[in-house]
Amino acid sequence: MRGDGERLQAALGGGELTETRGADYRFRISATHTQWSAYLASAAAEIDYPNFKAAVAARDGMERAHTYGNVWAVMRELQERTP
């Protein structure tokens, strides 16, 4: 989503946001390794919730939480099928 890319761009302190319709990911951020590693460290340090899906629902609404739940269900199914 464009808004996600814009928030990530702001959190990175830069980087290039590009849109490519028809690509597997419509919006992409190009950033340096230094920007990305610093962002990951700070984002991990800021986690303050015990349950990710509940935090998504509270922060971004039920529609997005439901979508994330669908991703979780697909990955859980894959986990169950994998020996």
PDB file of N, CA, C and O in Angstrom:
ATOM      1  N   MET A   1       0.835  -1.171   0.000  1.00  0.00           N
ATOM      2  CA  MET A   1       0.000   0.000   0.000  1.00  0.00           C
ATOM      3  C   MET A   1       0.890   1.248   0.000  1.00  0.00           C
ATOM      4  O   MET A   1       1.937   1.284   0.646  1.00  0.00           O
ATOM      5  N   ARG A   2       0.458   2.237  -0.719  1.00  0.00           N
ATOM      6  CA  ARG A   2       1.249   3.467  -0.800  1.00  0.00           C
ATOM      7  C   ARG A   2       1.527   4.044   0.587  1.00  0.00           C
ATOM      8  O   ARG A   2       2.658   4.434   0.878  1.00  0.00           O
ATOM      9  N   GLY A   3       0.517   4.102   1.436  1.00  0.00           N
ATOM     10  CA  GLY A   3       0.695   4.669   2.769  1.00  0.00           C
ATOM     11  C   GLY A   3       1.734   3.926   3.585  1.00  0.00           C
ATOM     12  O   GLY A   3       2.501   4.544   4.324  1.00  0.00           O
ATOM     13  N   ASP A   4       1.770   2.601   3.461  1.00  0.00           N
ATOM     14  CA  ASP A   4       2.794   1.815   4.153  1.00  0.00           C
ATOM     15  C   ASP A   4       4.184   2.201   3.655  1.00  0.00           C
ATOM     16  O   ASP A   4       5.117   2.361   4.442  1.00  0.00           O
ATOM     17  N   GLY A   5       4.303   2.346   2.342  1.00  0.00           N
ATOM     18  CA  GLY A   5       5.589   2.744   1.763  1.00  0.00           C
ATOM     19  C   GLY A   5       6.013   4.120   2.219  1.00  0.00           C
ATOM     20  O   GLY A   5       7.188   4.352   2.503  1.00  0.00           O
ATOM     21  N   GLU A   6       5.064   5.034   2.290  1.00  0.00           N
ATOM     22  CA  GLU A   6       5.382   6.395   2.736  1.00  0.00           C
ATOM     23  C   GLU A   6       5.802   6.404   4.199  1.00  0.00           C
ATOM     24  O   GLU A   6       6.730   7.122   4.570  1.00  0.00           O
ATOM     25  N   ARG A   7       5.127   5.610   5.038  1.00  0.00           N
ATOM     26  CA  ARG A   7       5.524   5.533   6.455  1.00  0.00           C
ATOM     27  C   ARG A   7       6.907   4.911   6.598  1.00  0.00           C
ATOM     28  O   ARG A   7       7.709   5.361   7.417  1.00  0.00           O
ATOM     29  N   LEU A   8       7.190   3.883   5.809  1.00  0.00           N
ATOM     30  CA  LEU A   8       8.508   3.262   5.859  1.00  0.00           C
ATOM     31  C   LEU A   8       9.569   4.239   5.371  1.00  0.00           C
ATOM     32  O   LEU A   8      10.645   4.331   5.963  1.00  0.00           O
ATOM     33  N   GLN A   9       9.284   4.956   4.321  1.00  0.00           N
ATOM     34  CA  GLN A   9      10.219   5.953   3.802  1.00  0.00           C
ATOM     35  C   GLN A   9      10.536   7.000   4.873  1.00  0.00           C
ATOM     36  O   GLN A   9      11.694   7.380   5.041  1.00  0.00           O
ATOM     37  N   ALA A  10       9.524   7.462   5.589  1.00  0.00           N
ATOM     38  CA  ALA A  10       9.736   8.436   6.667  1.00  0.00           C
ATOM     39  C   ALA A  10      10.564   7.823   7.792  1.00  0.00           C
ATOM     40  O   ALA A  10      11.469   8.468   8.321  1.00  0.00           O
ATOM     41  N   ALA A  11      10.255   6.579   8.159  1.00  0.00           N
ATOM     42  CA  ALA A  11      10.990   5.917   9.241  1.00  0.00           C
ATOM     43  C   ALA A  11      12.449   5.675   8.864  1.00  0.00           C
ATOM     44  O   ALA A  11      13.331   5.708   9.721  1.00  0.00           O
ATOM     45  N   LEU A  12      12.696   5.432   7.585  1.00  0.00           N
ATOM     46  CA  LEU A  12      14.063   5.215   7.108  1.00  0.00           C
ATOM     47  C   LEU A  12      14.844   6.521   7.012  1.00  0.00           C
ATOM     48  O   LEU A  12      16.074   6.519   6.964  1.00  0.00           O
ATOM     49  N   GLY A  13      14.118   7.630   6.985  1.00  0.00           N
ATOM     50  CA  GLY A  13      14.779   8.913   6.786  1.00  0.00           C
ATOM     51  C   GLY A  13      15.196   9.104   5.334  1.00  0.00           C
ATOM     52  O   GLY A  13      16.160   9.811   5.040  1.00  0.00           O
ATOM     53  N   GLY A  14      14.459   8.464   4.433  1.00  0.00           N
ATOM     54  CA  GLY A  14      14.763   8.585   3.009  1.00  0.00           C
ATOM     55  C   GLY A  14      14.452   7.294   2.292  1.00  0.00           C
ATOM     56  O   GLY A  14      13.615   6.504   2.730  1.00  0.00           O
ATOM     57  N   GLY A  15      15.129   7.094   1.201  1.00  0.00           N
ATOM     58  CA  GLY A  15      14.839   5.947   0.350  1.00  0.00           C
ATOM     59  C   GLY A  15      13.888   6.367  -0.743  1.00  0.00           C
ATOM     60  O   GLY A  15      13.169   7.358  -0.611  1.00  0.00           O
ATOM     61  N   GLU A  16      13.887   5.612  -1.823  1.00  0.00           N
ATOM     62  CA  GLU A  16      13.050   5.957  -2.968  1.00  0.00           C
ATOM     63  C   GLU A  16      11.831   5.045  -3.007  1.00  0.00           C
ATOM     64  O   GLU A  16      11.962   3.821  -3.004  1.00  0.00           O
ATOM     65  N   LEU A  17      10.646   5.646  -3.043  1.00  0.00           N
ATOM     66  CA  LEU A  17       9.393   4.916  -3.173  1.00  0.00           C
ATOM     67  C   LEU A  17       9.010   4.913  -4.647  1.00  0.00           C
ATOM     68  O   LEU A  17       8.857   5.971  -5.258  1.00  0.00           O
ATOM     69  N   THR A  18       8.857   3.717  -5.215  1.00  0.00           N
ATOM     70  CA  THR A  18       8.455   3.615  -6.618  1.00  0.00           C
ATOM     71  C   THR A  18       7.183   2.788  -6.727  1.00  0.00           C
ATOM     72  O   THR A  18       6.929   1.893  -5.920  1.00  0.00           O
ATOM     73  N   GLU A  19       6.395   3.106  -7.738  1.00  0.00           N
ATOM     74  CA  GLU A  19       5.167   2.363  -8.011  1.00  0.00           C
ATOM     75  C   GLU A  19       5.300   1.706  -9.369  1.00  0.00           C
ATOM     76  O   GLU A  19       5.659   2.356 -10.351  1.00  0.00           O
ATOM     77  N   THR A  20       5.011   0.417  -9.422  1.00  0.00           N
ATOM     78  CA  THR A  20       5.041  -0.333 -10.671  1.00  0.00           C
ATOM     79  C   THR A  20       3.773  -1.163 -10.747  1.00  0.00           C
ATOM     80  O   THR A  20       3.678  -2.224 -10.131  1.00  0.00           O
ATOM     81  N   ARG A  21       2.809  -0.682 -11.497  1.00  0.00           N
ATOM     82  CA  ARG A  21       1.555  -1.431 -11.646  1.00  0.00           C
ATOM     83  C   ARG A  21       1.831  -2.732 -12.377  1.00  0.00           C
ATOM     84  O   ARG A  21       2.620  -2.772 -13.321  1.00  0.00           O
ATOM     85  N   GLY A  22       1.179  -3.786 -11.937  1.00  0.00           N
ATOM     86  CA  GLY A  22       1.340  -5.079 -12.582  1.00  0.00           C
ATOM     87  C   GLY A  22       2.501  -5.897 -12.052  1.00  0.00           C
ATOM     88  O   GLY A  22       2.664  -7.053 -12.441  1.00  0.00           O
ATOM     89  N   ALA A  23       3.312  -5.327 -11.172  1.00  0.00           N
ATOM     90  CA  ALA A  23       4.428  -6.070 -10.577  1.00  0.00           C
ATOM     91  C   ALA A  23       3.897  -6.876  -9.391  1.00  0.00           C
ATOM     92  O   ALA A  23       2.772  -6.664  -8.938  1.00  0.00           O
ATOM     93  N   ASP A  24       4.716  -7.799  -8.899  1.00  0.00           N
ATOM     94  CA  ASP A  24       4.272  -8.604  -7.758  1.00  0.00           C
ATOM     95  C   ASP A  24       4.048  -7.742  -6.521  1.00  0.00           C
ATOM     96  O   ASP A  24       3.165  -8.044  -5.717  1.00  0.00           O
ATOM     97  N   TYR A  25       4.830  -6.673  -6.352  1.00  0.00           N
ATOM     98  CA  TYR A  25       4.595  -5.671  -5.314  1.00  0.00           C
ATOM     99  C   TYR A  25       4.447  -4.333  -6.018  1.00  0.00           C
ATOM    100  O   TYR A  25       5.375  -3.873  -6.684  1.00  0.00           O
ATOM    101  N   ARG A  26       3.288  -3.708  -5.875  1.00  0.00           N
ATOM    102  CA  ARG A  26       3.031  -2.453  -6.578  1.00  0.00           C
ATOM    103  C   ARG A  26       3.939  -1.332  -6.103  1.00  0.00           C
ATOM    104  O   ARG A  26       4.400  -0.523  -6.908  1.00  0.00           O
ATOM    105  N   PHE A  27       4.204  -1.275  -4.776  1.00  0.00           N
ATOM    106  CA  PHE A  27       5.042  -0.217  -4.224  1.00  0.00           C
ATOM    107  C   PHE A  27       6.304  -0.823  -3.633  1.00  0.00           C
ATOM    108  O   PHE A  27       6.247  -1.850  -2.957  1.00  0.00           O
ATOM    109  N   ARG A  28       7.437  -0.192  -3.886  1.00  0.00           N
ATOM    110  CA  ARG A  28       8.722  -0.663  -3.373  1.00  0.00           C
ATOM    111  C   ARG A  28       9.523   0.519  -2.839  1.00  0.00           C
ATOM    112  O   ARG A  28       9.389   1.652  -3.302  1.00  0.00           O
ATOM    113  N   ILE A  29      10.349   0.218  -1.860  1.00  0.00           N
ATOM    114  CA  ILE A  29      11.275   1.202  -1.302  1.00  0.00           C
ATOM    115  C   ILE A  29      12.689   0.730  -1.615  1.00  0.00           C
ATOM    116  O   ILE A  29      13.024  -0.435  -1.399  1.00  0.00           O
ATOM    117  N   SER A  30      13.501   1.622  -2.114  1.00  0.00           N
ATOM    118  CA  SER A  30      14.934   1.360  -2.276  1.00  0.00           C
ATOM    119  C   SER A  30      15.652   2.139  -1.188  1.00  0.00           C
ATOM    120  O   SER A  30      15.490   3.352  -1.055  1.00  0.00           O
ATOM    121  N   ALA A  31      16.447   1.416  -0.417  1.00  0.00           N
ATOM    122  CA  ALA A  31      17.169   2.038   0.688  1.00  0.00           C
ATOM    123  C   ALA A  31      18.549   1.411   0.786  1.00  0.00           C
ATOM    124  O   ALA A  31      18.800   0.337   0.239  1.00  0.00           O
ATOM    125  N   THR A  32      19.424   2.087   1.482  1.00  0.00           N
ATOM    126  CA  THR A  32      20.763   1.535   1.680  1.00  0.00           C
ATOM    127  C   THR A  32      20.715   0.457   2.770  1.00  0.00           C
ATOM    128  O   THR A  32      19.771   0.383   3.558  1.00  0.00           O
ATOM    129  N   HIS A  33      21.739  -0.357   2.788  1.00  0.00           N
ATOM    130  CA  HIS A  33      21.856  -1.376   3.819  1.00  0.00           C
ATOM    131  C   HIS A  33      21.905  -0.718   5.199  1.00  0.00           C
ATOM    132  O   HIS A  33      21.301  -1.216   6.149  1.00  0.00           O
ATOM    133  N   THR A  34      22.604   0.369   5.304  1.00  0.00           N
ATOM    134  CA  THR A  34      22.713   1.090   6.573  1.00  0.00           C
ATOM    135  C   THR A  34      21.354   1.598   7.036  1.00  0.00           C
ATOM    136  O   THR A  34      21.012   1.460   8.210  1.00  0.00           O
ATOM    137  N   GLN A  35      20.573   2.185   6.126  1.00  0.00           N
ATOM    138  CA  GLN A  35      19.233   2.653   6.483  1.00  0.00           C
ATOM    139  C   GLN A  35      18.364   1.492   6.957  1.00  0.00           C
ATOM    140  O   GLN A  35      17.673   1.596   7.970  1.00  0.00           O
ATOM    141  N   TRP A  36      18.405   0.384   6.212  1.00  0.00           N
ATOM    142  CA  TRP A  36      17.546  -0.743   6.518  1.00  0.00           C
ATOM    143  C   TRP A  36      17.910  -1.381   7.854  1.00  0.00           C
ATOM    144  O   TRP A  36      17.025  -1.668   8.661  1.00  0.00           O
ATOM    145  N   SER A  37      19.185  -1.604   8.097  1.00  0.00           N
ATOM    146  CA  SER A  37      19.589  -2.253   9.347  1.00  0.00           C
ATOM    147  C   SER A  37      19.284  -1.363  10.555  1.00  0.00           C
ATOM    148  O   SER A  37      18.882  -1.872  11.602  1.00  0.00           O
ATOM    149  N   ALA A  38      19.464  -0.060  10.431  1.00  0.00           N
ATOM    150  CA  ALA A  38      19.140   0.854  11.532  1.00  0.00           C
ATOM    151  C   ALA A  38      17.634   0.860  11.792  1.00  0.00           C
ATOM    152  O   ALA A  38      17.200   0.874  12.944  1.00  0.00           O
ATOM    153  N   TYR A  39      16.847   0.848  10.732  1.00  0.00           N
ATOM    154  CA  TYR A  39      15.392   0.813  10.887  1.00  0.00           C
ATOM    155  C   TYR A  39      14.947  -0.471  11.588  1.00  0.00           C
ATOM    156  O   TYR A  39      14.134  -0.425  12.511  1.00  0.00           O
ATOM    157  N   LEU A  40      15.474  -1.608  11.155  1.00  0.00           N
ATOM    158  CA  LEU A  40      15.076  -2.880  11.768  1.00  0.00           C
ATOM    159  C   LEU A  40      15.391  -2.910  13.259  1.00  0.00           C
ATOM    160  O   LEU A  40      14.575  -3.363  14.062  1.00  0.00           O
ATOM    161  N   ALA A  41      16.564  -2.432  13.621  1.00  0.00           N
ATOM    162  CA  ALA A  41      16.939  -2.408  15.037  1.00  0.00           C
ATOM    163  C   ALA A  41      15.986  -1.524  15.833  1.00  0.00           C
ATOM    164  O   ALA A  41      15.545  -1.917  16.913  1.00  0.00           O
ATOM    165  N   SER A  42      15.664  -0.349  15.326  1.00  0.00           N
ATOM    166  CA  SER A  42      14.781   0.553  16.065  1.00  0.00           C
ATOM    167  C   SER A  42      13.356   0.018  16.101  1.00  0.00           C
ATOM    168  O   SER A  42      12.684   0.145  17.124  1.00  0.00           O
ATOM    169  N   ALA A  43      12.877  -0.576  15.012  1.00  0.00           N
ATOM    170  CA  ALA A  43      11.521  -1.120  14.979  1.00  0.00           C
ATOM    171  C   ALA A  43      11.387  -2.276  15.963  1.00  0.00           C
ATOM    172  O   ALA A  43      10.373  -2.380  16.654  1.00  0.00           O
ATOM    173  N   ALA A  44      12.381  -3.136  16.036  1.00  0.00           N
ATOM    174  CA  ALA A  44      12.340  -4.254  16.982  1.00  0.00           C
ATOM    175  C   ALA A  44      12.325  -3.744  18.419  1.00  0.00           C
ATOM    176  O   ALA A  44      11.611  -4.288  19.261  1.00  0.00           O
ATOM    177  N   ALA A  45      13.091  -2.723  18.701  1.00  0.00           N
ATOM    178  CA  ALA A  45      13.167  -2.176  20.056  1.00  0.00           C
ATOM    179  C   ALA A  45      11.854  -1.523  20.475  1.00  0.00           C
ATOM    180  O   ALA A  45      11.576  -1.419  21.670  1.00  0.00           O
ATOM    181  N   GLU A  46      11.047  -1.084  19.522  1.00  0.00           N
ATOM    182  CA  GLU A  46       9.796  -0.385  19.826  1.00  0.00           C
ATOM    183  C   GLU A  46       8.591  -1.302  19.960  1.00  0.00           C
ATOM    184  O   GLU A  46       7.497  -0.818  20.250  1.00  0.00           O
ATOM    185  N   ILE A  47       8.748  -2.603  19.762  1.00  0.00           N
ATOM    186  CA  ILE A  47       7.605  -3.512  19.892  1.00  0.00           C
ATOM    187  C   ILE A  47       7.122  -3.470  21.341  1.00  0.00           C
ATOM    188  O   ILE A  47       7.885  -3.711  22.277  1.00  0.00           O
ATOM    189  N   ASP A  48       5.833  -3.156  21.500  1.00  0.00           N
ATOM    190  CA  ASP A  48       5.279  -3.006  22.846  1.00  0.00           C
ATOM    191  C   ASP A  48       3.940  -3.725  23.012  1.00  0.00           C
ATOM    192  O   ASP A  48       3.140  -3.357  23.872  1.00  0.00           O
ATOM    193  N   TYR A  49       3.700  -4.737  22.200  1.00  0.00           N
ATOM    194  CA  TYR A  49       2.436  -5.456  22.249  1.00  0.00           C
ATOM    195  C   TYR A  49       2.689  -6.949  22.415  1.00  0.00           C
ATOM    196  O   TYR A  49       3.712  -7.461  21.959  1.00  0.00           O
ATOM    197  N   PRO A  50       1.754  -7.656  23.073  1.00  0.00           N
ATOM    198  CA  PRO A  50       1.931  -9.092  23.253  1.00  0.00           C
ATOM    199  C   PRO A  50       1.374  -9.921  22.097  1.00  0.00           C
ATOM    200  O   PRO A  50       1.727 -11.092  21.955  1.00  0.00           O
ATOM    201  N   ASN A  51       0.498  -9.324  21.259  1.00  0.00           N
ATOM    202  CA  ASN A  51      -0.144 -10.073  20.192  1.00  0.00           C
ATOM    203  C   ASN A  51      -0.182  -9.220  18.934  1.00  0.00           C
ATOM    204  O   ASN A  51      -0.827  -8.172  18.912  1.00  0.00           O
ATOM    205  N   PHE A  52       0.508  -9.667  17.883  1.00  0.00           N
ATOM    206  CA  PHE A  52       0.634  -8.889  16.654  1.00  0.00           C
ATOM    207  C   PHE A  52      -0.711  -8.625  15.995  1.00  0.00           C
ATOM    208  O   PHE A  52      -1.019  -7.481  15.662  1.00  0.00           O
ATOM    209  N   LYS A  53      -1.520  -9.667  15.800  1.00  0.00           N
ATOM    210  CA  LYS A  53      -2.788  -9.488  15.084  1.00  0.00           C
ATOM    211  C   LYS A  53      -3.724  -8.545  15.843  1.00  0.00           C
ATOM    212  O   LYS A  53      -4.426  -7.744  15.226  1.00  0.00           O
ATOM    213  N   ALA A  54      -3.741  -8.631  17.164  1.00  0.00           N
ATOM    214  CA  ALA A  54      -4.570  -7.717  17.955  1.00  0.00           C
ATOM    215  C   ALA A  54      -4.057  -6.282  17.833  1.00  0.00           C
ATOM    216  O   ALA A  54      -4.848  -5.340  17.774  1.00  0.00           O
ATOM    217  N   ALA A  55      -2.744  -6.116  17.795  1.00  0.00           N
ATOM    218  CA  ALA A  55      -2.175  -4.775  17.643  1.00  0.00           C
ATOM    219  C   ALA A  55      -2.518  -4.191  16.276  1.00  0.00           C
ATOM    220  O   ALA A  55      -2.803  -2.999  16.164  1.00  0.00           O
ATOM    221  N   VAL A  56      -2.491  -5.023  15.240  1.00  0.00           N
ATOM    222  CA  VAL A  56      -2.878  -4.549  13.899  1.00  0.00           C
ATOM    223  C   VAL A  56      -4.332  -4.092  13.916  1.00  0.00           C
ATOM    224  O   VAL A  56      -4.657  -3.032  13.381  1.00  0.00           O
ATOM    225  N   ALA A  57      -5.203  -4.881  14.524  1.00  0.00           N
ATOM    226  CA  ALA A  57      -6.623  -4.507  14.583  1.00  0.00           C
ATOM    227  C   ALA A  57      -6.817  -3.176  15.287  1.00  0.00           C
ATOM    228  O   ALA A  57      -7.592  -2.336  14.830  1.00  0.00           O
ATOM    229  N   ALA A  58      -6.118  -2.979  16.399  1.00  0.00           N
ATOM    230  CA  ALA A  58      -6.253  -1.733  17.156  1.00  0.00           C
ATOM    231  C   ALA A  58      -5.678  -0.544  16.398  1.00  0.00           C
ATOM    232  O   ALA A  58      -6.244   0.549  16.431  1.00  0.00           O
ATOM    233  N   ARG A  59      -4.557  -0.753  15.716  1.00  0.00           N
ATOM    234  CA  ARG A  59      -3.866   0.343  15.046  1.00  0.00           C
ATOM    235  C   ARG A  59      -4.433   0.637  13.661  1.00  0.00           C
ATOM    236  O   ARG A  59      -4.595   1.797  13.284  1.00  0.00           O
ATOM    237  N   ASP A  60      -4.739  -0.436  12.893  1.00  0.00           N
ATOM    238  CA  ASP A  60      -5.072  -0.260  11.477  1.00  0.00           C
ATOM    239  C   ASP A  60      -6.473  -0.701  11.093  1.00  0.00           C
ATOM    240  O   ASP A  60      -6.872  -0.559   9.937  1.00  0.00           O
ATOM    241  N   GLY A  61      -7.228  -1.235  12.053  1.00  0.00           N
ATOM    242  CA  GLY A  61      -8.602  -1.618  11.765  1.00  0.00           C
ATOM    243  C   GLY A  61      -8.776  -3.093  11.446  1.00  0.00           C
ATOM    244  O   GLY A  61      -7.819  -3.809  11.151  1.00  0.00           O
ATOM    245  N   MET A  62     -10.030  -3.524  11.515  1.00  0.00           N
ATOM    246  CA  MET A  62     -10.348  -4.931  11.349  1.00  0.00           C
ATOM    247  C   MET A  62     -10.135  -5.441   9.927  1.00  0.00           C
ATOM    248  O   MET A  62      -9.795  -6.609   9.742  1.00  0.00           O
ATOM    249  N   GLU A  63     -10.325  -4.597   8.926  1.00  0.00           N
ATOM    250  CA  GLU A  63     -10.132  -5.061   7.542  1.00  0.00           C
ATOM    251  C   GLU A  63      -8.694  -5.519   7.322  1.00  0.00           C
ATOM    252  O   GLU A  63      -8.460  -6.583   6.750  1.00  0.00           O
ATOM    253  N   ARG A  64      -7.746  -4.729   7.770  1.00  0.00           N
ATOM    254  CA  ARG A  64      -6.338  -5.109   7.612  1.00  0.00           C
ATOM    255  C   ARG A  64      -6.010  -6.300   8.512  1.00  0.00           C
ATOM    256  O   ARG A  64      -5.287  -7.206   8.099  1.00  0.00           O
ATOM    257  N   ALA A  65      -6.533  -6.305   9.726  1.00  0.00           N
ATOM    258  CA  ALA A  65      -6.288  -7.436  10.625  1.00  0.00           C
ATOM    259  C   ALA A  65      -6.822  -8.728  10.015  1.00  0.00           C
ATOM    260  O   ALA A  65      -6.184  -9.775  10.122  1.00  0.00           O
ATOM    261  N   HIS A  66      -7.975  -8.659   9.382  1.00  0.00           N
ATOM    262  CA  HIS A  66      -8.547  -9.836   8.724  1.00  0.00           C
ATOM    263  C   HIS A  66      -7.643 -10.305   7.574  1.00  0.00           C
ATOM    264  O   HIS A  66      -7.431 -11.505   7.396  1.00  0.00           O
ATOM    265  N   THR A  67      -7.123  -9.368   6.810  1.00  0.00           N
ATOM    266  CA  THR A  67      -6.211  -9.715   5.718  1.00  0.00           C
ATOM    267  C   THR A  67      -4.956 -10.375   6.258  1.00  0.00           C
ATOM    268  O   THR A  67      -4.509 -11.384   5.713  1.00  0.00           O
ATOM    269  N   TYR A  68      -4.380  -9.827   7.318  1.00  0.00           N
ATOM    270  CA  TYR A  68      -3.205 -10.441   7.933  1.00  0.00           C
ATOM    271  C   TYR A  68      -3.544 -11.821   8.485  1.00  0.00           C
ATOM    272  O   TYR A  68      -2.719 -12.733   8.431  1.00  0.00           O
ATOM    273  N   GLY A  69      -4.756 -11.976   9.016  1.00  0.00           N
ATOM    274  CA  GLY A  69      -5.199 -13.276   9.497  1.00  0.00           C
ATOM    275  C   GLY A  69      -5.267 -14.305   8.376  1.00  0.00           C
ATOM    276  O   GLY A  69      -4.956 -15.478   8.582  1.00  0.00           O
ATOM    277  N   ASN A  70      -5.673 -13.863   7.195  1.00  0.00           N
ATOM    278  CA  ASN A  70      -5.687 -14.759   6.033  1.00  0.00           C
ATOM    279  C   ASN A  70      -4.284 -15.215   5.671  1.00  0.00           C
ATOM    280  O   ASN A  70      -4.071 -16.386   5.357  1.00  0.00           O
ATOM    281  N   VAL A  71      -3.329 -14.302   5.712  1.00  0.00           N
ATOM    282  CA  VAL A  71      -1.929 -14.670   5.446  1.00  0.00           C
ATOM    283  C   VAL A  71      -1.456 -15.680   6.485  1.00  0.00           C
ATOM    284  O   VAL A  71      -0.816 -16.675   6.146  1.00  0.00           O
ATOM    285  N   TRP A  72      -1.772 -15.421   7.749  1.00  0.00           N
ATOM    286  CA  TRP A  72      -1.402 -16.341   8.822  1.00  0.00           C
ATOM    287  C   TRP A  72      -1.976 -17.730   8.558  1.00  0.00           C
ATOM    288  O   TRP A  72      -1.277 -18.730   8.724  1.00  0.00           O
ATOM    289  N   ALA A  73      -3.253 -17.802   8.145  1.00  0.00           N
ATOM    290  CA  ALA A  73      -3.910 -19.084   7.918  1.00  0.00           C
ATOM    291  C   ALA A  73      -3.241 -19.862   6.784  1.00  0.00           C
ATOM    292  O   ALA A  73      -3.061 -21.075   6.888  1.00  0.00           O
ATOM    293  N   VAL A  74      -2.875 -19.178   5.712  1.00  0.00           N
ATOM    294  CA  VAL A  74      -2.191 -19.834   4.594  1.00  0.00           C
ATOM    295  C   VAL A  74      -0.840 -20.372   5.046  1.00  0.00           C
ATOM    296  O   VAL A  74      -0.473 -21.495   4.699  1.00  0.00           O
ATOM    297  N   MET A  75      -0.104 -19.592   5.809  1.00  0.00           N
ATOM    298  CA  MET A  75       1.212 -20.036   6.277  1.00  0.00           C
ATOM    299  C   MET A  75       1.080 -21.166   7.306  1.00  0.00           C
ATOM    300  O   MET A  75       1.922 -22.063   7.343  1.00  0.00           O
ATOM    301  N   ARG A  76       0.055 -21.134   8.122  1.00  0.00           N
ATOM    302  CA  ARG A  76      -0.165 -22.221   9.080  1.00  0.00           C
ATOM    303  C   ARG A  76      -0.482 -23.510   8.346  1.00  0.00           C
ATOM    304  O   ARG A  76      -0.005 -24.580   8.724  1.00  0.00           O
ATOM    305  N   GLU A  77      -1.296 -23.410   7.287  1.00  0.00           N
ATOM    306  CA  GLU A  77      -1.610 -24.588   6.481  1.00  0.00           C
ATOM    307  C   GLU A  77      -0.347 -25.172   5.868  1.00  0.00           C
ATOM    308  O   GLU A  77      -0.166 -26.389   5.866  1.00  0.00           O
ATOM    309  N   LEU A  78       0.515 -24.330   5.355  1.00  0.00           N
ATOM    310  CA  LEU A  78       1.786 -24.796   4.802  1.00  0.00           C
ATOM    311  C   LEU A  78       2.614 -25.492   5.883  1.00  0.00           C
ATOM    312  O   LEU A  78       3.208 -26.541   5.632  1.00  0.00           O
ATOM    313  N   GLN A  79       2.652 -24.925   7.059  1.00  0.00           N
ATOM    314  CA  GLN A  79       3.387 -25.513   8.176  1.00  0.00           C
ATOM    315  C   GLN A  79       2.851 -26.906   8.507  1.00  0.00           C
ATOM    316  O   GLN A  79       3.623 -27.830   8.762  1.00  0.00           O
ATOM    317  N   GLU A  80       1.545 -27.048   8.501  1.00  0.00           N
ATOM    318  CA  GLU A  80       0.927 -28.338   8.822  1.00  0.00           C
ATOM    319  C   GLU A  80       1.208 -29.391   7.759  1.00  0.00           C
ATOM    320  O   GLU A  80       1.282 -30.579   8.074  1.00  0.00           O
ATOM    321  N   ARG A  81       1.368 -28.969   6.493  1.00  0.00           N
ATOM    322  CA  ARG A  81       1.639 -29.904   5.408  1.00  0.00           C
ATOM    323  C   ARG A  81       3.112 -30.277   5.295  1.00  0.00           C
ATOM    324  O   ARG A  81       3.460 -31.244   4.617  1.00  0.00           O
ATOM    325  N   THR A  82       3.969 -29.519   5.952  1.00  0.00           N
ATOM    326  CA  THR A  82       5.399 -29.738   5.850  1.00  0.00           C
ATOM    327  C   THR A  82       5.866 -30.673   6.971  1.00  0.00           C
ATOM    328  O   THR A  82       5.652 -30.394   8.151  1.00  0.00           O
ATOM    329  N   PRO A  83       6.511 -31.792   6.587  1.00  0.00           N
ATOM    330  CA  PRO A  83       6.963 -32.730   7.637  1.00  0.00           C
ATOM    331  C   PRO A  83       8.042 -32.156   8.526  1.00  0.00           C
ATOM    332  O   PRO A  83       8.510 -32.831   9.443  1.00  0.00           O
TER     333      PRO A  83
END
